[in-house]
Amino acid sequence: MSLVAVGGFLAVSFASLTAIYIGAILFAMVVLSAATFSVVIAVMLATGWIGLFWIVSVAVKKSMNLTRHSVSITSSAISADSSAWQARWDESSKSVGASQLLI
């Protein structure tokens, strides 16, 4: 076998090894970029759901506080109104004699 044939064989061997190496690097890049893209999408979806649940939680808390405050104000107003009616009733029963109440 001549030296030229051995050199040609080595050149073809190294060229094919280089092509395989470049192909493996490209394949790894595609796999890594696809995995990175998938992770980014998954993180965005998870963050969106977490944000949605957080917003709903805050809205429910604020709504409950508003409801509690409204009920408190309403019960306070009802209590004040009934106290005023009771005071008026007591006052009118004192000014009107006991004999007039029986009539």
Residue pairs with C-beta under 8 A, 6 or more apart in sequence:
93 101
